[in-house]
């Protein structure tokens, strides 16, 4: 049985690497997929037949402001129904945050954030990669 994956979607490669390092420090041995566009995230999920996600950390400010589109796609796709989604944003757009909340996002990180905040949020989620393998 494959371990569920962890998706980190952010256009900033430095942020991607730092978040992946924090996940590794927390004991995440699952595949960590880095994407910088919505298309890459959807392409990965569609091409990973049978892959499951435990958690997705998604920057709502992906190029073109399409982070919400990725969250919506993740919520509706069969490989991600129970994935914990953490939204990252530097925006104070109340409509954007409200839409993310309505899509099922329950954890938010405001940019810029301290890496310890990622660890705190993941700890609150109960380290989802420790959930049952698929």
N, C-alpha and C positions, 0 to 999 in steps of 0.2 A: 504494500500500500504506500502510495506517495504521500509525503507530507504536504499539507496545504501551503501555498505560496504566500509571499508578502509582496505587495505591489507598492512601490514608492514612485509617485508621479510628480515631478517638479522640473521646470525648465532650467533651473540652476544646478549645474553639475556638481558644484561644491556642496550644495545642500543635500543632493542625492547621496553623495559619498559619506557625508557626516551622519545622516540619518541611518544609512546602512551600517556604519560603524557602531552606532549606539545599539541598533538591533542585535548585532553580533555580540556586543558586550553584555546584552541581556540574555544571551543564550539561544538566540534564534539560529537554528541550524537549517531552517527551511530555505528553499530557493528564494532569493530576494531579487525581484525584477525591477530594473530601473527604466523608467520611460520619461520622456520630456515633452511629449505631445499626446493629445487625446487619441489620435490615430494610432500611435505606437501602443498605447494601453489596450485599446480595443483589438488591434491586430494581434498582440500577444495573447490575449484571452481567447480569441477565436482560433488561433493556431495551436494552442496548447490543449489539445483534445483531452478532455477528462480532468484537466487541471482544476484545482480548487484554490480559492483564496481564503486565508484566515483573516488577513487585515489588509486594508489599502490606506495609504497615507497620500492624500491627493491635494495638490495645490490648486485652489479654485481659480487662480490667476494664470493658468496655463496659457500659452500663446492663443490669442483670439478670445480669451476669457472663457475657454471651453472646459474648464475644470468641472463645472456642474454637469456638462454633457457626459463626461466620463463617470461621474457619480451616478447619474441617472442610468447609464448603460450598465454599470456594475450591479445596481439594485435590481435591474430587470433580467439580467443574464443568469442562466441556470447554474453556472459555475460559481456564482458569488452570492447566493441568497442569504447566507448567514454571515457574510464577511463584515467585520467591524470596520467602519470607514471613519477615518480621522481627516477632517478638512483643515487645510492650512491656507491662511490668507493674510494679506497685508491690507486688505480693504475693510472699510467700515460700512460697506453697502448693506444696509439692513435687509433689503429685498433679496440680495444674494444669500445672506446668512439664513433668512427665513426659508427660502427655497431649499437650501441644503438640509435644513432641519426637517422640512416636509419630506425630503427624499430619504430620510433615515439616518442622517449624520447626527451623532450624539456627542462627539468630541471635536473641539476646535482648537487649533493652535494659531495664535496671532504672530505674524512675522513683524519684526525679527523675533525669533524665539531662542531661548537657551536650549542647548541639547538636553539638559536635565529635564526640560519640560516634555520632550519626546519620551524619555524614560518614565516620567510620572504618568503620562497618558497611557502608555502601553501597560504599565503596572496596574492602572485602574481597569484596563480591559482584561486583566487576568492572563497576560501573555498568551494571546490567542493561538499562537503556533503550538502551544502545549495541549490544545484541544485535540480531539481524536483525529487520527490520520484518516485520509479518505482512500 
